[in-house]
């Protein structure tokens, strides 16, 4: 049985380009809903991808790679489950970078709630202001 397309996280949605990462940090706008920060930038990827995302966890606060990798897996999974929120309500192509700013190890429920808040804040900041 196939997975629904909107709940997948295919390879072409992963942000890998150093050029895009650099542009995000230099020109990107951000939304902060602690413990998550979303840095985003309108981008053209040259393919039909609407959003490409990257995730990051701080080495300073989580010295063990296994902890950082766990946080990044949680970020990707909560994005995958909640990406329908943004895909149905936005126009244009974006590069996203999700940064985890907390200093304690999150659980799935905390991360899921934070992901929903940050995606809703992104939509409100980027699209609702322009429509009014």
TORFIDO-251234 format. One record per residue (C-alpha): residue number from 1; residue in three letters; x, y, z. Coordinates in nm, 3 decimals. Each point is the difference from the previous one (the first is absolute). Layout:
@num:NUM | residu:ALA | east:X | north:Y | up:Z
...
This chain:
@num:1 | residu:UNK | east:0.000 | north:0.000 | up:0.000
@num:2 | residu:UNK | east:0.140 | north:0.340 | up:-0.097
@num:3 | residu:UNK | east:0.046 | north:0.279 | up:0.251
@num:4 | residu:UNK | east:-0.197 | north:0.316 | up:-0.067
@num:5 | residu:UNK | east:0.224 | north:0.235 | up:-0.196
@num:6 | residu:UNK | east:-0.052 | north:0.293 | up:0.237
@num:7 | residu:UNK | east:0.131 | north:-0.198 | up:0.299
@num:8 | residu:UNK | east:0.328 | north:-0.097 | up:-0.159
@num:9 | residu:UNK | east:0.335 | north:0.173 | up:0.021
@num:10 | residu:UNK | east:0.171 | north:-0.072 | up:-0.333
@num:11 | residu:UNK | east:0.364 | north:0.062 | up:-0.075
@num:12 | residu:UNK | east:-0.073 | north:0.301 | up:-0.222
@num:13 | residu:UNK | east:-0.146 | north:0.185 | up:0.304
@num:14 | residu:UNK | east:0.329 | north:-0.016 | up:0.192
@num:15 | residu:UNK | east:0.205 | north:0.319 | up:0.000
@num:16 | residu:UNK | east:0.358 | north:-0.093 | up:-0.086
@num:17 | residu:UNK | east:0.146 | north:0.286 | up:-0.203
@num:18 | residu:UNK | east:0.266 | north:0.209 | up:0.175
@num:19 | residu:UNK | east:-0.113 | north:0.294 | up:-0.213
@num:20 | residu:UNK | east:-0.354 | north:-0.024 | up:0.142
@num:21 | residu:UNK | east:0.127 | north:-0.041 | up:0.359
@num:22 | residu:UNK | east:0.222 | north:0.307 | up:-0.035
@num:23 | residu:UNK | east:-0.286 | north:0.202 | up:-0.151
@num:24 | residu:UNK | east:-0.230 | north:-0.105 | up:0.285
@num:25 | residu:UNK | east:0.241 | north:0.130 | up:0.263
@num:26 | residu:UNK | east:0.079 | north:0.321 | up:-0.189
@num:27 | residu:UNK | east:-0.342 | north:0.105 | up:-0.135
@num:28 | residu:UNK | east:-0.254 | north:-0.226 | up:0.172
@num:29 | residu:UNK | east:-0.288 | north:0.114 | up:0.219
@num:30 | residu:UNK | east:-0.079 | north:-0.185 | up:0.319
@num:31 | residu:UNK | east:-0.283 | north:-0.104 | up:0.228
@num:32 | residu:UNK | east:0.067 | north:-0.103 | up:0.359
@num:33 | residu:UNK | east:-0.233 | north:-0.212 | up:0.210
@num:34 | residu:UNK | east:0.223 | north:-0.135 | up:0.274
@num:35 | residu:UNK | east:0.161 | north:-0.256 | up:-0.015
@num:36 | residu:UNK | east:-0.013 | north:0.014 | up:-0.382
@num:37 | residu:UNK | east:0.125 | north:0.266 | up:-0.236
@num:38 | residu:UNK | east:-0.090 | north:-0.007 | up:-0.368
@num:39 | residu:UNK | east:0.222 | north:0.187 | up:-0.242
@num:40 | residu:UNK | east:-0.157 | north:0.025 | up:-0.345
@num:41 | residu:UNK | east:0.068 | north:0.157 | up:-0.336
@num:42 | residu:UNK | east:-0.195 | north:0.012 | up:-0.325
@num:43 | residu:UNK | east:0.210 | north:-0.204 | up:-0.243
@num:44 | residu:UNK | east:0.000 | north:-0.146 | up:-0.347
@num:45 | residu:UNK | east:0.139 | north:-0.352 | up:-0.003
@num:46 | residu:UNK | east:-0.021 | north:-0.071 | up:-0.372
@num:47 | residu:UNK | east:-0.241 | north:-0.290 | up:0.055
@num:48 | residu:UNK | east:-0.366 | north:-0.022 | up:0.099
@num:49 | residu:UNK | east:0.071 | north:-0.024 | up:0.375
@num:50 | residu:UNK | east:-0.202 | north:0.247 | up:0.209
@num:51 | residu:UNK | east:0.204 | north:-0.030 | up:0.320
@num:52 | residu:UNK | east:0.343 | north:-0.135 | up:0.085
@num:53 | residu:UNK | east:0.089 | north:-0.035 | up:0.366
@num:54 | residu:UNK | east:0.307 | north:-0.041 | up:0.214
@num:55 | residu:UNK | east:0.018 | north:-0.071 | up:0.374
@num:56 | residu:UNK | east:0.264 | north:0.081 | up:0.260
@num:57 | residu:UNK | east:0.070 | north:-0.066 | up:0.367
@num:58 | residu:UNK | east:0.273 | north:0.184 | up:0.195
@num:59 | residu:UNK | east:0.322 | north:-0.180 | up:0.075
@num:60 | residu:UNK | east:0.063 | north:0.240 | up:0.288
@num:61 | residu:UNK | east:-0.308 | north:-0.118 | up:0.192
@num:62 | residu:UNK | east:-0.001 | north:-0.363 | up:-0.116
@num:63 | residu:UNK | east:0.356 | north:-0.128 | up:-0.011
@num:64 | residu:UNK | east:-0.092 | north:-0.356 | up:-0.088
@num:65 | residu:UNK | east:-0.070 | north:-0.057 | up:-0.368
@num:66 | residu:UNK | east:-0.265 | north:-0.259 | up:0.086
@num:67 | residu:UNK | east:-0.201 | north:0.272 | up:0.182
@num:68 | residu:UNK | east:0.031 | north:0.247 | up:-0.289
@num:69 | residu:UNK | east:-0.103 | north:-0.267 | up:-0.249
@num:70 | residu:UNK | east:-0.302 | north:-0.090 | up:0.213
@num:71 | residu:UNK | east:-0.111 | north:0.365 | up:0.006
@num:72 | residu:UNK | east:0.047 | north:0.029 | up:-0.377
@num:73 | residu:UNK | east:-0.206 | north:-0.317 | up:-0.055
@num:74 | residu:UNK | east:-0.277 | north:0.148 | up:0.217
@num:75 | residu:UNK | east:0.012 | north:0.326 | up:-0.198
@num:76 | residu:UNK | east:-0.027 | north:-0.180 | up:-0.335
@num:77 | residu:UNK | east:-0.280 | north:-0.228 | up:0.121
@num:78 | residu:UNK | east:-0.211 | north:0.279 | up:0.150
@num:79 | residu:UNK | east:0.049 | north:0.206 | up:-0.317
@num:80 | residu:UNK | east:-0.105 | north:-0.297 | up:-0.214
@num:81 | residu:UNK | east:-0.319 | north:-0.047 | up:0.203
@num:82 | residu:UNK | east:-0.089 | north:0.371 | up:-0.001
@num:83 | residu:UNK | east:0.113 | north:0.117 | up:-0.342
@num:84 | residu:UNK | east:-0.358 | north:-0.010 | up:-0.134
@num:85 | residu:UNK | east:-0.058 | north:0.314 | up:0.211
@num:86 | residu:UNK | east:0.232 | north:0.202 | up:-0.220
@num:87 | residu:UNK | east:-0.037 | north:-0.173 | up:-0.336
@num:88 | residu:UNK | east:-0.372 | north:0.075 | up:-0.011
@num:89 | residu:UNK | east:0.033 | north:0.364 | up:0.106
@num:90 | residu:UNK | east:0.301 | north:0.145 | up:-0.179
@num:91 | residu:UNK | east:0.113 | north:0.107 | up:-0.343
@num:92 | residu:UNK | east:0.358 | north:0.012 | up:-0.120
@num:93 | residu:UNK | east:0.310 | north:-0.207 | up:0.072
@num:94 | residu:UNK | east:0.189 | north:0.018 | up:0.328
@num:95 | residu:UNK | east:0.316 | north:-0.128 | up:0.164
@num:96 | residu:UNK | east:-0.054 | north:-0.079 | up:0.371
@num:97 | residu:UNK | east:0.252 | north:-0.059 | up:0.275
@num:98 | residu:UNK | east:-0.135 | north:-0.122 | up:0.334
@num:99 | residu:UNK | east:0.231 | north:0.068 | up:0.295
@num:100 | residu:UNK | east:-0.057 | north:-0.160 | up:0.339
@num:101 | residu:UNK | east:0.084 | north:0.257 | up:0.270
@num:102 | residu:UNK | east:-0.099 | north:-0.186 | up:0.318
@num:103 | residu:UNK | east:0.255 | north:-0.133 | up:0.246
@num:104 | residu:UNK | east:-0.181 | north:-0.316 | up:0.108
@num:105 | residu:UNK | east:-0.080 | north:-0.308 | up:-0.204
@num:106 | residu:UNK | east:-0.352 | north:0.041 | up:-0.146
@num:107 | residu:UNK | east:-0.262 | north:-0.271 | up:-0.030
@num:108 | residu:UNK | east:-0.222 | north:-0.051 | up:-0.303
@num:109 | residu:UNK | east:-0.304 | north:0.184 | up:0.143
@num:110 | residu:UNK | east:0.203 | north:0.312 | up:0.086
@num:111 | residu:UNK | east:0.166 | north:0.005 | up:-0.341
@num:112 | residu:UNK | east:-0.330 | north:-0.059 | up:-0.182
@num:113 | residu:UNK | east:-0.168 | north:0.289 | up:0.183
@num:114 | residu:UNK | east:0.294 | north:0.232 | up:-0.065
@num:115 | residu:UNK | east:0.005 | north:-0.097 | up:-0.370
@num:116 | residu:UNK | east:-0.370 | north:0.082 | up:-0.040
@num:117 | residu:UNK | east:0.050 | north:0.336 | up:0.173
@num:118 | residu:UNK | east:0.299 | north:0.099 | up:-0.211
@num:119 | residu:UNK | east:-0.167 | north:-0.102 | up:-0.328
@num:120 | residu:UNK | east:-0.316 | north:0.194 | up:0.090
@num:121 | residu:UNK | east:0.212 | north:0.303 | up:0.097
@num:122 | residu:UNK | east:0.180 | north:-0.024 | up:-0.337
@num:123 | residu:UNK | east:-0.331 | north:-0.002 | up:-0.189
@num:124 | residu:UNK | east:-0.135 | north:0.290 | up:0.202
@num:125 | residu:UNK | east:0.315 | north:0.209 | up:-0.046
@num:126 | residu:UNK | east:0.056 | north:-0.075 | up:-0.367
@num:127 | residu:UNK | east:-0.350 | north:-0.024 | up:-0.149
@num:128 | residu:UNK | east:-0.270 | north:0.142 | up:0.227
@num:129 | residu:UNK | east:0.166 | north:0.342 | up:0.023
@num:130 | residu:UNK | east:0.011 | north:0.032 | up:-0.380
@num:131 | residu:UNK | east:-0.367 | north:-0.095 | up:-0.046
@num:132 | residu:UNK | east:-0.133 | north:0.270 | up:0.233
